[in-house]
Amino acid sequence: MSWKFAVSTLGMPGVPLERSVRTATEHGCDGIEVRAHPDDEVRPGLSEPRARAARARVEDAGLEVACLAGYAKVCAPGPDGPAVAELRSLIELAAWIGAPSLRVFPGGRDGQDGPALERIGAVLPDLRAHGVRLLVETHDSHPTGAAALRLAEPFGDPGLVAVLWDALHPWRSGEAPARTHEALGAHLGYFQVKDAVAAPDDRWTPVPPGEGAVPLDACGPLLRPWSGWVSLEWELAWHPRIGPVDAPLRAAADWYRHWAPPS
């Protein structure tokens, strides 16, 4: 079993990819999780030559693209045509940039699966053709492992459709790490290190790993028999007051070194 360590560019919003890559290498990362967002250099609709140039900058630094973090919502209400077109565009971008996986959100209402299975089913040929795996994150309408699994398991191929386990959301929704791990089983495709503290209004503020309430040390031993990418998601883009990524990335690297299976 083996892990690889990455950092998400969510923690470096608006920063040129070259600088994000430098930060990743300085902190001993194996790769970088690239978010596809209009505010960033890698964005939806990026041309193939620009995407391949971005890939070259990552690979020339000795890194890999761990994942392309897209913002498509597979469960969202509305017509299927635009949603499927968005998924196809992101799958293509993931292939161009060299990402083995594409992260998407559920984005449904009241925990309802909605049209997710039909939309994911429609892009299975695209995933196969481009060699990209779809990862549904434990997030928003499907925050637990058990809920997110409903969107991946029916396809019966964890190498094609799996779940990204965000450390915060299942736990804050009442699902203990052991239960998340058990629920996902072979469909665990990626793990995001994240820690946070709760405010009186029940909002959560990110803090460096080990300084918050998320039981990350319960996650570590559960993940040891597994192989895959472990990435720090530092939500600076959404919480501009929490400070730069360097300190949390050092803390995440310490957590990673402590729990990673021996190479």
DOVO-26172 format. One line per 2 residues: number of its first residue (from 0); for each residue x, y, z of N, C-alpha, C. Coordinates in steps of 0.001 Angstrom, whole numbers. Layout:
residues N
NUM) X:Y:Z:X:Y:Z:X:Y:Z  ...;
end
This chain:
residues 263
0) 837:-1184:0:0:0:0:886:1253:0  448:2288:-696:1268:3497:-773:378:4723:-926;
2) 851:5829:-373:172:7113:-502:1049:8068:-1305  403:9096:-1840:1102:10243:-2408:481:11499:-1806;
4) 1297:12533:-1626:884:13739:-915:763:14916:-1879  -355:15645:-1764:-600:16786:-2646:-1175:17946:-1840;
6) -1218:19101:-2489:-1866:20276:-1914:-2779:20855:-2977  -3965:21297:-2547:-4919:21876:-3475:-4620:23347:-3716;
8) -4802:23792:-4956:-4621:25204:-5263:-5772:26055:-4722  -6778:25434:-4117:-7800:26209:-3400:-7154:27064:-2321;
10) -6029:26608:-1789:-5313:27357:-761:-4400:28430:-1309  -4381:28562:-2639:-3541:29577:-3287:-4350:30267:-4383;
12) -5504:30854:-4046:-6391:31401:-5071:-5758:32551:-5839  -5900:32499:-7144:-5372:33563:-7987:-3873:33543:-8183;
14) -3200:32609:-7549:-1740:32526:-7640:-1360:31829:-8953  -392:32343:-9693:41:31650:-10915:443:30209:-10609;
16) 132:29325:-11525:406:27911:-11299:1874:27671:-10987  2752:28411:-11622:4183:28224:-11379:4533:28437:-9908;
18) 3925:29452:-9277:4166:29693:-7850:3548:28599:-6986  2362:28128:-7354:1733:27039:-6602:2589:25785:-6651;
20) 3146:25515:-7829:4028:24361:-7988:5258:24510:-7108  5813:25714:-7057:6987:25938:-6215:6659:25699:-4744;
22) 5498:26158:-4298:5085:25920:-2911:4971:24429:-2634  4394:23703:-3568:4242:22258:-3384:5588:21557:-3278;
24) 6527:21916:-4132:7836:21267:-4081:8584:21628:-2804  8464:22876:-2358:9160:23305:-1141:8677:22555:94;
26) 7459:22043:62:6908:21338:1218:6887:19820:1028  7609:19345:32:7782:17906:-126:6600:17182:-723;
28) 5740:17894:-1446:4585:17249:-2066:5008:16407:-3271  4205:15385:-3532:4399:14576:-4734:3596:15130:-5902;
30) 2569:15897:-5586:1701:16398:-6635:926:17613:-6190  68:18070:-7084:-744:19245:-6818:-2164:18974:-7309;
32) -3127:19291:-6453:-4537:19183:-6819:-4943:20534:-7412  -5318:20528:-8665:-5575:21769:-9396:-7072:22011:-9482;
34) -7529:23142:-8963:-8951:23441:-9101:-9188:24181:-10413  -10260:23806:-11085:-10659:24448:-12337:-11705:25500:-12006;
36) -11278:26747:-11932:-12158:27823:-11475:-11896:29085:-12298  -12930:29886:-12580:-12728:31093:-13391:-11718:32077:-12821;
38) -11488:32030:-11489:-10543:32958:-10875:-9092:32505:-11002  -8872:31304:-11502:-7527:30739:-11527:-7027:30524:-12950;
40) -5733:30254:-13033:-5094:30054:-14328:-5682:28854:-15066  -5924:27772:-14341:-6587:26604:-14922:-8081:26770:-14676;
42) -8839:26924:-15732:-10257:27265:-15608:-11074:26468:-16616  -12369:26341:-16379:-13222:25682:-17371:-13114:26391:-18720;
44) -13056:25610:-19774:-12950:26181:-21107:-11536:26488:-21546  -10540:26168:-20710:-9145:26398:-21090:-8817:25608:-22356;
46) -8091:26208:-23257:-7752:25531:-24503:-6786:24376:-24255  -6766:23436:-25184:-5866:22296:-25044:-4400:22717:-24981;
48) -3918:23622:-25843:-2499:24018:-25745:-2154:24631:-24389  -3040:25464:-23832:-2756:26072:-22530:-2802:25027:-21417;
50) -3730:24089:-21526:-3811:23029:-20523:-2557:22156:-20549  -2107:21828:-21740:-902:20998:-21846:344:21765:-21397;
52) 354:23072:-21593:1466:23876:-21087:1474:23896:-19564  283:23965:-18957:182:23904:-17494:673:22549:-16989;
54) 293:21504:-17682:760:20166:-17312:2285:20086:-17356  2874:20664:-18381:4327:20625:-18518:5010:21347:-17363;
56) 4423:22461:-16898:5017:23186:-15771:5007:22339:-14508  3934:21586:-14317:3864:20700:-13150:4884:19571:-13277;
58) 4910:18926:-14415:5780:17767:-14595:7252:18156:-14640  7561:19329:-15171:8955:19780:-15210:9508:20012:-13810;
60) 8615:20253:-12844:9034:20432:-11453:9125:19107:-10705  8870:18001:-11411:8943:16688:-10784:7688:16302:-10029;
62) 6586:16994:-10301:5322:16723:-9631:4337:16064:-10586  3234:15593:-10019:2115:15071:-10790:878:15917:-10494;
64) -62:15909:-11411:-1379:16471:-11115:-2183:15371:-10428  -2499:15580:-9160:-3193:14548:-8385:-4652:14422:-8785;
66) -5275:15578:-9084:-6706:15596:-9351:-7060:16951:-9948  -8058:16989:-10802:-8646:18247:-11243:-9921:18448:-10430;
68) -9971:19529:-9664:-11124:19801:-8804:-12108:20681:-9550  -13158:20070:-10082:-14182:20795:-10801:-15350:21134:-9900;
70) -16227:21979:-10391:-17367:22443:-9606:-18710:22025:-10204  -18698:21038:-11076:-19944:20485:-11590:-20723:19845:-10446;
72) -22053:19919:-10521:-22926:19370:-9484:-23839:18324:-10117  -23536:17069:-9841:-24206:15997:-10571:-25659:15800:-10163;
74) -26033:16226:-8959:-27411:16052:-8490:-28273:17298:-8669  -27701:18383:-9126:-28403:19664:-9131:-29651:19623:-9996;
76) -30726:20260:-9549:-31935:20340:-10377:-31647:21088:-11677  -32447:20812:-12681:-32275:21486:-13951:-32107:20499:-15080;
78) -32016:21005:-16303:-31883:20121:-17462:-30552:19380:-17464  -30586:18186:-18015:-29385:17357:-18035:-28364:17806:-19070;
80) -28825:18383:-20166:-27916:18724:-21254:-26739:19584:-20828  -26971:20744:-20212:-25837:21578:-19780:-24960:20904:-18738;
82) -25582:20133:-17841:-24805:19454:-16801:-23877:18409:-17404  -24380:17640:-18352:-23551:16619:-19007:-22461:17279:-19842;
84) -22798:18382:-20513:-21794:19097:-21304:-20670:19621:-20414  -21025:20121:-19226:-20006:20603:-18294:-19103:19458:-17847;
86) -19703:18317:-17535:-18909:17161:-17125:-17954:16747:-18240  -18445:16702:-19457:-17591:16282:-20578:-16431:17246:-20784;
88) -16704:18536:-20653:-15644:19535:-20808:-14582:19374:-19727  -15014:19110:-18494:-14060:18933:-17395:-13263:17636:-17540;
90) -13902:16589:-18012:-13190:15331:-18235:-12085:15538:-19279  -12412:16258:-20330:-11424:16551:-21357:-10278:17386:-20795;
92) -10615:18395:-19998:-9583:19233:-19384:-8700:18405:-18461  -9306:17498:-17685:-8520:16634:-16804:-7522:15807:-17604;
94) -7964:15282:-18730:-7058:14478:-19565:-5921:15331:-20118  -6244:16528:-20568:-5209:17409:-21131:-4159:17781:-20091;
96) -4616:18007:-18855:-3684:18474:-17829:-2985:17310:-17123  -3381:16081:-17457:-2716:14919:-16884:-3250:14480:-15547;
98) -4496:14854:-15233:-5091:14463:-13957:-5752:13092:-14084  -5426:12160:-13201:-6060:10840:-13282:-7510:10844:-12832;
100) -7909:11897:-12083:-9253:11957:-11527:-9829:13361:-11662  -11161:13424:-11699:-11903:14673:-11707:-12836:14693:-10509;
102) -12707:15714:-9643:-13600:15886:-8508:-14836:16675:-8940  -16027:16178:-8508:-17276:16912:-8705:-18034:16932:-7373;
104) -19049:17805:-7295:-19897:17899:-6109:-21244:17220:-6370  -21917:16784:-5304:-23306:16332:-5475:-24216:17512:-5848;
106) -24339:18492:-4946:-25098:19692:-5261:-26588:19494:-5389  -27140:18511:-4680:-28578:18255:-4760:-29374:19015:-3723;
108) -30627:18663:-3609:-31517:19277:-2640:-31984:18228:-1637  -31853:18563:-354:-32377:17711:715:-31874:16272:620;
110) -30638:16114:191:-30058:14781:130:-30579:13915:-990  -31336:14488:-1912:-31899:13708:-3011:-30863:13489:-4109;
112) -30839:12275:-4650:-29874:11945:-5697:-30219:12607:-7025  -31491:12890:-7234:-31912:13564:-8459:-31429:12846:-9704;
114) -30928:13599:-10679:-30527:12996:-11959:-29080:12525:-11994  -28439:12373:-10835:-27000:12095:-10815:-26624:10837:-11587;
116) -27343:9749:-11371:-26947:8492:-12006:-27068:8580:-13523  -28103:9271:-14001:-28251:9422:-15447:-27121:10284:-16018;
118) -26768:11356:-15319:-25715:12246:-15810:-24348:11555:-15792  -24053:10877:-14692:-22768:10163:-14630:-22744:9059:-15679;
120) -23851:8347:-15801:-23924:7284:-16803:-23672:7796:-18208  -24119:9016:-18475:-23955:9580:-19814:-22502:9855:-20153;
122) -21658:10073:-19138:-20250:10399:-19420:-19307:9220:-19171  -19840:8060:-18872:-18958:6902:-18684:-18074:6653:-19911;
124) -18627:6736:-21134:-17741:6544:-22298:-16622:7585:-22366  -16912:8815:-21936:-15883:9863:-21934:-14795:9548:-20912;
126) -15208:9090:-19736:-14245:8728:-18705:-13326:7618:-19202  -13923:6609:-19818:-13118:5488:-20323:-12187:5943:-21437;
128) -12698:6749:-22346:-11896:7166:-23496:-10702:8009:-23082  -10882:8817:-22034:-9809:9728:-21617:-8972:9170:-20458;
130) -9357:8017:-19916:-8601:7449:-18804:-8696:8276:-17537  -9863:8855:-17284:-10100:9712:-16117:-11147:9060:-15215;
132) -10921:9143:-13918:-11896:8638:-12945:-12690:9797:-12356  -13989:9612:-12187:-14854:10613:-11578:-14911:10381:-10075;
134) -14668:11439:-9300:-14726:11369:-7842:-15841:12283:-7345  -16830:11722:-6670:-17888:12509:-6060:-17472:12807:-4618;
136) -17399:14083:-4268:-16929:14461:-2934:-18037:14338:-1887  -17644:13947:-676:-18568:13980:460:-18792:15448:817;
138) -19873:16021:322:-20046:17469:362:-21523:17821:232  -21884:19009:599:-23206:19622:489:-24351:18634:724;
140) -25119:18269:-300:-26306:17438:-104:-25995:15990:247  -24759:15542:25:-24356:14164:297:-23047:14187:1102;
142) -23092:14672:2349:-21855:14901:3089:-21221:13657:3692  -21962:12573:3816:-21413:11373:4446:-20927:10379:3402;
144) -20114:9450:3867:-19670:8399:2973:-20826:7574:2454  -21765:7259:3340:-22915:6448:2939:-23735:7142:1866;
146) -23912:8468:1998:-24704:9208:1013:-23973:9324:-318  -22701:9686:-276:-21931:9836:-1516:-21794:8503:-2250;
148) -21740:7419:-1497:-21600:6104:-2114:-22774:5787:-3032  -23955:6315:-2720:-25125:6055:-3567:-24922:6561:-4990;
150) -24016:7523:-5158:-23784:8106:-6468:-22668:7406:-7236  -21930:6538:-6564:-20790:5858:-7196:-20984:4349:-7308;
152) -21518:3746:-6283:-21596:2279:-6221:-22403:1653:-7352  -23508:2271:-7802:-24298:1607:-8844:-23533:1304:-10129;
154) -22418:1982:-10369:-21670:1754:-11598:-20725:562:-11480  -20492:97:-10265:-19766:-1146:-10064:-18324:-1149:-10499;
156) -17713:33:-10629:-16321:111:-11075:-15628:1256:-10345  -15025:993:-9159:-14354:2062:-8413:-13191:2699:-9159;
158) -12684:2027:-10177:-11634:2624:-10981:-12145:3671:-11951  -13473:3746:-12083:-14087:4685:-13008:-14909:5754:-12283;
160) -15645:5341:-11260:-16459:6267:-10459:-16272:5895:-8992  -15761:6840:-8205:-15480:6573:-6798:-15832:7814:-5970;
162) -15404:7820:-4712:-15755:8892:-3779:-14496:9547:-3241  -14530:10860:-3159:-13489:11628:-2485:-13950:11870:-1059;
164) -13193:11387:-90:-13510:11543:1331:-12873:12828:1836  -13694:13832:2054:-13281:15075:2705:-13391:14829:4208;
166) -12305:15007:4944:-12277:14610:6354:-13313:15335:7206  -13670:16559:6824:-14567:17351:7671:-16029:16946:7551;
168) -16552:16896:6343:-18004:16854:6170:-18691:15595:6708  -18164:14388:6492:-18847:13235:7092:-18897:13317:8618;
170) -17772:13703:9210:-17704:13754:10679:-18643:14807:11243  -18685:16000:10647:-19567:17049:11152:-21034:16686:10947;
172) -21289:15718:10058:-22655:15267:9804:-23018:14040:10635  -22137:13680:11576:-22446:12595:12498:-21946:11228:12097;
174) -21148:11149:11046:-20599:9869:10613:-19145:9778:11062  -18848:8883:11988:-17490:8726:12503:-16563:8223:11403;
176) -15254:8548:11490:-14324:8086:10455:-14384:6585:10186  -14524:5784:11225:-14579:4339:11006:-15787:3958:10163;
178) -16895:4664:10380:-18101:4371:9597:-17933:4835:8154  -17324:6004:7948:-17080:6474:6584:-16205:5488:5834;
180) -15139:5068:6488:-14208:4126:5864:-14901:2814:5518  -15713:2320:6443:-16434:1073:6202:-17425:1228:5056;
182) -18136:2357:5039:-19145:2567:4002:-18514:2622:2615  -17401:3330:2489:-16807:3528:1170:-16131:2273:638;
184) -15434:1545:1502:-14780:333:1045:-13922:561:-178  -14136:-260:-1197:-13334:-172:-2420:-13607:1105:-3208;
186) -14664:1848:-2857:-14999:3070:-3585:-14319:4313:-3017  -13437:4131:-2041:-12634:5257:-1567:-11559:5543:-2610;
188) -11646:6734:-3214:-10724:7041:-4294:-9702:8118:-3992  -9892:8867:-2867:-9041:10041:-2623:-9385:10530:-1224;
190) -8402:11120:-534:-8647:11624:820:-8131:13043:942  -8969:13936:1442:-8571:15320:1689:-8404:15566:3186;
192) -7198:15973:3567:-6909:16361:4947:-7512:17748:5181  -8268:17864:6251:-8891:19145:6580:-9196:19164:8072;
194) -9003:20319:8701:-9343:20480:10115:-10071:21811:10266  -10878:21928:11325:-11687:23131:11498:-12170:23221:12939;
196) -12589:24423:13310:-13223:24644:14611:-14600:25245:14366  -15527:24948:15270:-16893:25423:15123:-17074:26750:15845;
198) -17817:27641:15229:-18203:28903:15847:-19583:28724:16488  -19995:29672:17348:-21312:29545:17994:-22472:29431:17011;
200) -22325:29990:15805:-23410:29910:14821:-23359:28624:14010  -22522:27664:14447:-22370:26354:13818:-21666:26431:12465;
202) -21031:27554:12179:-20173:27602:11005:-18799:27107:11394  -18096:26565:10407:-16790:25971:10668:-15704:26802:10008;
204) -14650:27060:10765:-13520:27830:10273:-12308:26917:10135  -11676:26876:8956:-10493:26030:8789:-9345:26450:9706;
206) -8634:25456:10226:-7409:25659:11002:-6390:24622:10529  -5107:24847:10795:-4115:23857:10382:-4416:22479:10972;
208) -4146:21423:10234:-4384:20069:10736:-3751:19851:12104  -4545:19297:13011:-4095:19049:14368:-4503:20115:15354;
210) -5046:21246:14877:-5446:22332:15762:-6956:22442:15925  -7700:21607:15252:-9149:21704:15294:-9812:20480:15905;
212) -11084:20306:15562:-11892:19254:16170:-12013:17993:15330  -11611:18051:14073:-11757:16894:13200:-10813:15776:13653;
214) -11311:14562:13831:-10468:13467:14346:-9551:12868:13284  -8578:13657:12859:-7681:13203:11799:-6847:12000:12227;
216) -6514:11929:13514:-5708:10797:13972:-6511:9510:14038  -7821:9604:13927:-8635:8395:13766:-8670:7966:12303;
218) -8501:8934:11400:-8511:8621:9969:-7218:7928:9541  -6081:8365:10106:-4788:7859:9680:-4674:6351:9662;
220) -4919:5673:10793:-4763:4217:10790:-5783:3501:9911  -6965:4099:9739:-7961:3485:8870:-7484:3471:7420;
222) -6754:4509:7034:-6325:4658:5645:-5060:3872:5322  -4348:3422:6327:-3032:2812:6065:-3069:1634:5102;
224) -4089:776:5123:-4091:-348:4164:-4461:58:2745  -4755:1321:2540:-5257:1826:1244:-4132:2477:455;
226) -4280:2560:-848:-3330:3280:-1703:-4056:4413:-2409  -3433:5590:-2451:-4049:6695:-3162:-3459:8036:-2775;
228) -4096:9098:-3274:-3650:10461:-3010:-4264:10992:-1727  -3416:11657:-937:-3828:12389:260:-3484:13850:13;
230) -4481:14729:71:-4269:16117:-308:-4761:17058:779  -4006:18122:1016:-4479:19182:1911:-5408:20108:1146;
232) -6619:20292:1686:-7508:21315:1138:-7607:22441:2166  -6954:23551:1861:-6955:24742:2709:-7839:25767:2017;
234) -8966:26111:2626:-10010:26859:1933:-9803:28376:1974  -8613:28803:1590:-8322:30233:1603:-9205:30998:616;
236) -9576:30365:-471:-10418:31047:-1449:-11766:31445:-857  -12251:30658:99:-13567:30929:695:-13461:31590:2056;
238) -12292:31518:2673:-12070:32112:4000:-10793:32961:3936  -10850:34136:3350:-9622:34908:3106:-8884:35343:4359;
240) -9505:35249:5525:-8855:35693:6757:-8037:34597:7442  -8064:33387:6914:-7387:32299:7630:-5887:32265:7368;
242) -5394:33044:6425:-3955:33132:6219:-3440:32180:5157  -2196:32356:4750:-1619:31584:3646:-1479:30099:3967;
244) -1188:29345:2926:-1218:27889:3007:7:27296:3696  1072:28042:3879:2343:27441:4306:2258:26705:5646;
246) 1730:27355:6676:1664:26713:8001:771:25471:7986  -446:25541:7429:-1250:24323:7371:-629:23232:6502;
248) 104:23622:5471:743:22615:4632:1858:21910:5391  2592:22652:6213:3608:21992:7053:2938:21017:8028;
250) 1820:21431:8620:1116:20554:9565:564:19324:8854  27:19517:7657:-491:18382:6895:632:17424:6513;
252) 1795:17983:6158:2939:17133:5821:3386:16320:7030  3332:16915:8224:3684:16172:9441:2694:15038:9673;
254) 1396:15328:9495:372:14286:9659:611:13170:8642  894:13561:7426:1124:12585:6363:2307:11680:6693;
256) 3415:12279:7092:4618:11470:7403:4363:10534:8585  3550:10977:9528:3275:10144:10713:2462:8902:10336;
258) 1469:9071:9438:517:7988:9183:754:7236:7886  1525:7770:6981:1707:7098:5691:2320:5718:5883;
260) 1834:4712:5148:2423:3382:5274:3877:3394:4833  4699:2538:5417:6118:2493:5036:6266:2212:3545;
262) 7176:2925:2930:7379:2732:1483:8317:1546:1238;
end
